Amino acid sequence: MRVRRKTVAVGVLLAACATLLLLLSSPRAHDEQVPLAESDDPLLEQRLVDLQRRLQEAETLNKRREDELYALLSRVGPGAAQQQLQPQLLQEVAGGGQGANGGVALMGVDQTRQQQVAGGNLPLSAGANGTRSLRDFSQALEDIHRSVSSLQVPGIHSYLPHLTGHPEYLRPAVHLSKGRKGVSIAIGVPTIKREKSSYLVQTLNSLIQSLTPQEGQDCVIVVFIAEPWDKKYAESVIDTLKSNFAESLNSGLLEVLVPPAGFYPNLDNLKETFGDTKERVKWRTKQNLDYAFLMLHSRPKSMYYVQMEDDVVAKPGYLTIMNTFASQQTDNWIMLEFSTLGFIGKMFKSTYVPTIVEFFLMFHADKPIDWLLDHLLWVKVCNPEKDVKHCQRMIQAVRRRFKPSLFQHIGTESSLKGKVQKLKDRDFGKAGLYRAHVNPPVQLASSLKTYMKYTLPKAYSGETFFWASSPNKGDIIDFKYDPPIYIEKYLFRSGNTDHPGDVFRNTTLEVQPFRNISADRVFMLSAQSGIYPEELGNTSPGFIPIGRFNDHGLAQGEIIEELNPVQVLRIHVHQASNAWVILSEIMIQQAKSKKR
């Protein structure tokens, strides 16, 4: 007897469901995050990051399929399926089944049934065997239910269940991108419609103009327009960005992202907590979801992810400073801070972003994002049996602060309607007076008289500039490295915008190499550095002159391999001056392959 099309369709559906479940039930080697090995090879580390991203995407897809299968089986339970199909199947199998085995094969999920399915030995046969086959069929469905419902691994669909069955809600509604990946840093800039002012163009101008051409190739800035229900506003922002930053968009430095409205749950039925108004609860909940979408989207692009806001200005060279500071961290850290305010200048390892986002999603409707970040750190490192001071020390070990701040808050109108927010980072300092760099550990000494708080150690660490009274002939500033280090480049800038005349004049740079250099070689090397023979007599014993401050108060250059490693780098004054002196920038760049 011919098998009815409906029965065949049902059988195929069940077979597909069971096969899918078998795939989903297989052991997952990627359930745990793959720890990244410490490596000096950025390319290798980026490949590991990309591999982990792919594994996590596969896991997300599997979880989505589990949810869809569970929803399907919830609608068609084993009992219901048996009641609906039993009359049809009995009628079909009464006269004998079709196919080589005399029936339609059904698949289960346990190991024995998998083998039976593989061999085609689970038929619906005629007569007395029909009832047994139906029992097998019912048992197979129950096995599927048990496998799906017994263990559900939490994921984004657990915290945002409305996303189940809607993969389009996880894709951007608008995405302008050149697909840039493999960079050091991805910077996320969420922006929202404000009633009076917009600071986005000013913020992007500062972030982009503060990059060197090389830095501009090693990062990506992702603008997240968090207005999925206001298409006209999103389009107007995109038009503004296209007209102001066409070059950055074309090069891939700048990307634009608009989330789908379906990503967000109903925000009108939220529970009011902590005395916040309904409007504020809605704002902070949406903000948590904004950050989650932006962070997950940006993470695969880079080694580090930096959270920014849309109303900040940056210091020149901020990208290199952040990269260098991150690379200098020798043990585990969770977050590096480059500003004291809000969620500005917060850096995370891209491999750790999924953990952070999952925590945000878990409590997205409960607390503001800055509170959630504090709680995450507490959960990670604090011992409930210890006191508060111990907890603070543990948090400081994984939440590390760079001074001075690299970013300053400039906005006064908050993204929360009606809120005025005049926040300033006191560690940012006055723009243009000095420039910070991350320099190697050093022992400092100087014969110059320091003025007030403008000390040499603070200038070396980038907290302020060094300011000293009038130098005399023979005054020195020593940078001693123990053990000696390999220095690739150096830069010393004297004077600043407020005091452009406080520069070093008739002053040379000298090094004391770790190795002995013959007198003939010293003469030749000095000549190559532009040092006149008669000036060699003024050089400190055991030192070799390598350069001088020019008429603009700048000394910069490279130190050749022959003079490395360096024990001491010295600034040597050869003529008294009535003017005071300022060191507004100190940069010592170690050779990457020769770091000790």
N, C-alpha and C positions, 0 to 999 in steps of 0.2 A: 504493500500500500504506500502510496506517495506520502512523504512527510510534508505537512503543511508548511507554508512559508513562514508563518508566524512562529511555529515551534522551532524551526531552524534558526530564525533570527534570535529567539530567546537563548537557544543553545550557544550560538556564536557569541552573544553578549556575555553570557556567564563564563564561557571559555576565555574571552578577552579579559574579563575582570579577574579571573583566577590567575591568568598568566601575568597580568600587571602586578597582582599581589605577590606572586612568587618573586618577581624582580625587586619589589619594594622590601620584601621580608628578608632578602639576602643580607649577610653581614656587611656593615658599612665601615670601610677602613677610614672614612673621613669624618666619623662622628665627633672626633676630637680634633681640636686645632693642631695643625702641624707646626711645631715650634721652629722658628727660623734660626738657623745656625748663625752664630756671630761670624761675619765675614767682612773683609775689607773690599770685596768686589761688589760694587753697587749693582752691576748687571746680574750677577748671580742672585743677590738678595731680591732684586726685582722679579726675577724669574720665579723664585720661591713664592713671592707675594702673589704673582699671577696664577701660579698653580693652586695656591690655597683659595684664591678667589673662585677658580673654576670648580674646585671641590665643593665649596660652599654653595655655589649656584646649583650644582647638581643635587645637593642635599635639599635646597629650597624647592626644586622641582619635584623631587620625590615626596616631600611633605605635602605639596600641593595635590599631587596625584592621590596620596593617601586620603586627604580630606575629601576629594571628589568621590573616591570609591566608597568612603564611609557614608557620605551623603546619599549615594545611590543605593547602597544596601540598607540604609535606614528607611528609605521609601519602599523598598521591596524586600521585606524581611523573609527569613526562611519559611515561616508558617504561611505567610501570604503567598509566597512563590509556589509553595506546594499546593495550596488550595486552588490557585489560579491555573496551575499547569497540570495538576493531576488528571482531570478529565480528558484533556487533550492528549496527554502522553499515554494514558491507558488506552485511549481509542487508537492512537497511532501504533502502539507496540502490540496491540491485540493480534494483529495480523502479521507481526514480524517486522523488524526494523529494516532499515536500508544500510547499505555499505557492507564491507567485507566481514565485519564482526556482528552483523545483524542488528545494529542499533546505532544510537547517537552517543558518542563518548562524552562523559562529563569529567571535569577536573576538580580535584580537591586541593588542599594546601599542605597536608602533612607529607612526610617523606615517602610513605608507602603509596599514597595516592599520586604523588608526582611520578613515581615509577609506572603506576598503572596507566596514567595518562600518556606517558611517553610511549608505552607499548600499545596503546589503544585498547586496553583490557578493562575498561569500565563502561560496558554497554548497557543500554536500556533494552532488555530482551523481552520476549513475549511470554504470556501465560503467567505461571507462578512466580517467575523471576521478576515480573513487572513491579510488584510491590517492593521487593528487596532493592531494585534499582532506584525506585523513588525514594526509599529510605536513604540510600547512598547519596542521592542527589540532595536531599534535605540536609544530610550530615555535612556534605561539602559546603553548602551555604553557611551552615553554623560554624564550620571551621574558619571560613573567611571572616565571619563576624568576630570570632574570638581573636583572630590574628590582628584585625584592624583595631578593635576596641580595647584589647588588653594593654597595649603600650603605645601611647601617642607622645612622640618627642615634641616638646614645645617649640614653637617657631613664630614667625610673624603672623601666621593665620590664627594662632592661639590668642594673641593679644589684639588682633584686628580681624575678628572672624568674618566680617563683611567682605573681606578680600577673597574668601574662598570661592573658587570657580570664576574669578575675574582676574586673570593674569594681566589684562590691559591696565588695571589699576596700579600696577607696579612699574609701568613704563611711563616716561615723561610725556606730557601732552604736547610740549614743544621742546625741541632740543637743537640748539645751534652749536655744532662741534666739528672740529677737524679730526677728532679721535686721538688726540695727543695722550700718550701713555709712557710709562717708563721714566718719569721725571722724579726728582727728589721730593718735591713738595706740591701738594694740591691745596689751594686756599679756597675755602667755601665762604661765599658772601651772600647770606640771605637778605632779601629786601622786601619791604612791604609798603603799601600805600599809606602815606601820611597826609593829614589834612592840609598842612601849611607848607612844609619844607621837604625837600628831598636832597640827601647828601650823597647819593650813589655816585654821580659823576665825579664829584670832588674826591670821594674815597678811591675810586678806580684810577683816577689821574695820579693820585699819590702812590698807590701800590705799583702802578706800571712805570711811572717816571723814576721811582726809586730803585729800579732794577737796571743793572748793566746789561748789555746785549747778551753776554754769556749767561747771566742769571735768568734772563727772559726766555732762554731755551730750556731751562731746567726746572720749570714750574708750570702750573696751569691754574688759572683763576676761574672758578665756577660761580657765576651769578645765579642765584636761585630766586626767581620771582614768585613769592609765596601768595599769589592771588589767583587761585585756580577758578574762582567763580566770577572774576572780573576780566573777561577776555580783552575788552577795550583797553583797560589799563596795562595789561601785560603786553599788548601789541604796541602801545605808546612807549613803554620802557624799552622794548626791543628796537624800535625805530630810533630812539635816542642813543642807544648803545651802538647801533650800526653807523650813525652819523658821527659819533665822537670817537669810536674805537674800531674803525674798519680794519686798520692794519693789524691790531691785536686779535681780532676775530679771524682774519684771513690766515694769520700765522699759527693759530691754534693756542695762543697764550690765553685767550679769553673764550669762555664758553657760557652759554645762556641756557637755563633750565626752567621750565614751568611744569609743576606737578599736575597730575590729573585730579579732578575734583573727587573722583571715586576713591582715591586713596584715604580720604578722611571719613571717619564715622560721623554719625549724627552728633553735632556739637551743641545742640540745644537742650539736651536732656542730661547734662552733667551735674554731678553732685557738688554742691557748694561746700568748700572746706576752708579751714583756717581763717574764717571771717572774710574771705574774698567775695566780691560781688559775682553775680552770674557772668557778667561781661568779662571780668578779669580771669575767672576760671576758664572760660572759653578761649580767651587769648593765650593763656599760658599752656593750655592743652594743645592747641593748634601749633604753638611754637615748638613744643616737644616733638610733634610729628613732623614739622618742617625740618628740624635739625636731623631727625632720623633719616628722612628721605634723602636729604642733601649729603649726609655723611656716607650712607650706603652707596649712593651713586658715585661719589668722588673717590672713595677709598681705592678702587682698583687701579687708579691712574698713577699712583705715586708710592714712595716709600713712607712718607709722613703725610698726615693730614692736619691742616691748621684751620681752626675755626675763627672766622672774622665776623665783624658786623658791618653794616652799610653806612656808618657815620664815624669813620676814623681817618687819621693820617698816619703815614709811616715814615720812619727814618731811612735815609739812604743806606743801601747795603744790608737791609734787614734780612734778605733771603740768605746771604752767605753767613751772616751771624747765626741765624737759626740752624742752618745746616751744620756749621762747625760746632756749635754748642751741643747739638744732638749727638754728633759723632764722638764728642769728648766724654759722654756718659759711659762709664765702664760697667755699671751693673744695671739691674732692672729698674725701670721707671715706667710710670703710667702716663704722666702728663708733664709737659714742660710749659711754663708760663712766660710769655714775653710782654705781658701787661697785667696790671693788678685789677683791672676793671672787667666786670661781667664775663661774657664769653668771648672776649677779644684776645687774639693772639695765643690761643691754647693749642698746643701741638700734641698729637697722639701718633703712635705707630699705626700704620695702616692695618697691620695684622691684628691689632687689638680693637679696632673700631667696631667690629660686629658685637663684641662683648658689651661695649659701652652702649651701642644702639639698642641691644636687647634689653638692657637695664632701663633705658629711657622708655621703651615701648611697654615694658612690664608695668610701669607706674606713670604712664603718660597723662592719665587723668587725675592723678593724686597730688602732685607737687610740681613747683617750677623747676626748670632745667638746672639752675645752679644748685638748688638743694639736692636734686637727684645725683649730680656729680659728686657733691660732698658725701652723700650716703654711700655711693659706690666705693669711694676710697676708704670709707670707714669699714665697710663690709670686707674689703680686700685685705686690709692690713692691721686693723685694730683688734686687740684682745679684750673682750668684755670684762675679764678678770683684772685688767690693769687700770690705772688711773687715767685721767684726761691728758695729763702731760705726756705720758707714754704714748698715747694714741696720736697726739699731735706730732711727736718725734717720728713715729712710724709713717705718718702721712707725708711729712716733709721729705722723707727719704724717697718717696715715689712721685711726689708733686714738687717739682724743682723750679725755682724762680731765677730768671735771668734779669740782671740789673745792668744798666738802666732799661726802662721799658722801651720797646721799639715802636709802640703804637699809642696814639693819643685819641681819646674820645672827643669829637667836635660837635656832636648833635645836642640839641636842647629839647627837641620834640620827640618823645618816646614813640615806639611803634604801638603802644597801648594808647588808645584814643583818650585825649584829655590830660595825659600825664606829661609833666615837664621834668626833664632830667638833666641837670647841669653838673655832670660828673667830669672830673679831670684827674688824670693820673699824675700824681706829684713826682713820680720817679721818671717821667718822660724828659724833663728838663727843657730848657729853652732851645728851640730848633736852630741849628746853624752854628752853635757855639762849639760843638765838639762832635766827633763821630766815633762810634764804638766798634770794636772788633773783639773777637774771641781769640786771645793770645795764649801761648803756652806758659806753664808755670815758670816763675822767675824769682830771683832775688834782686831787689832794687837798691841802688845807692846813688846819692847825689851830693855834690858840694854846694849846690845852689840853695838859697834861702827861700823856702816855700811860703806863699802868701795864703793865710787863713786855711780854709778847708780844701783848697785846690791842690791836693797832694798828688805825688807821682803814682802811688798805688791805685788811686781812684781813676787817674787818667789811663793807666795801663789796662784796667778792667773795663773801661768805657763808661764809668759813672759820671765823670765830669772831665774838665781839662786840667792840665798842670800849669800852674802860674807861679813864677818866681821873680824876685827882684833882680835888678841889673846884674848881669853876669860879668865876671872878671876873667882875664886871661888865665888859662889853665883849669877853669871849672869843667867838671865832667858829670855825666849821667851814665851809670853803668847798669846793664841788663845782664845778669849772671845766670847761666843755665847749668845746673848740676843735677843729673849728668849733662854733658854737652849735647846739643841738638843740631840736627841738620836744618838749616834755614834756606828756604828757596827764595823768598822775597822779603823786603822790608819797606816800610814807608813811615816817615815822620813829617807831620805837617805842623808848622808853628804859626802863631797868630790865629785870630778868628774874626768873625764879622763885627763884633763890638770893639775889638782891639787889633786891627789889621797891621799895626806897626810893631807889635810885640813879637818879633821874629828873630830867629838865630841868624847872626851874620858872622862870616869868617869862621865857620864851624864845620868840622869834618866828622865823618863816621868811620870808626875803626873796629876791627875785630881781633880777638885773640883766639887763634885756632887751637884745636886740641893737639894737632900734629905740628912738629917743627918745620919751618919753611926757611930755605936757604936765603942768604942776603941778596944774591943775584935774582932769585925769584921774587923777593919782596919788592925790589926795584922795578922789575918788569910789571908786576901786578899793580903797583901804585901808578905807574905810567898809564896802564890801561884804564885805570879809574879816574884819570884826569888830575892826578896829584903831581904837582911840580917837584923836581928833585930837591930844590931848596926847602920844600915843606916837609920832607921826610924827617928832618932833624927835629921838628916839633911833635912828631908822633910819639905816643907813649911807648916805653920799652916793652918789647914782646908783642906789640900790636902792629897791625897792617892797615893802612888807610884804604877804604873801599869807596868813598864818595864824600859829597859835601852838600850843604844846604845852598840852594840857589837864591837868586835875588828875591824870589817870592816866598822864601822861607820853607821850601819843600825839599826833602831829601828822600829819594826812593831809588831802588835798584835791586839787582839780584846778587846772590853770593854764590860764586862758582864752586864746583865740587871740590877743588883743591883746597879751599879754605874751610871746608866742613869736616867734621862737626865743629860748632862754635862754642867756646866756653864763655866768652864775654863779648857783648856788643856795646860799644861806647860812643857817646856823643861828646866831642872834645872841642871846647871853646878856645880860640886862638887870639881873640882880641876883646878887650873890655868894651862894654856898651852902656850908654846912659838909659836906653829903653829896657823895660822889663821883657821877659820872654814867656811865651805860652806854647805848650804842646797840646794842640787840639785834636790830634789824631795819631795813634800809635798802632801800627800793624806789623806783626811778625808772623810770617806764613811759613810753617814747617813744610819740608818736603814730605809728601804723603808716603812715599815708599821707604822713607828712612826714619819714621817716627820711632821713638824709643819708649 
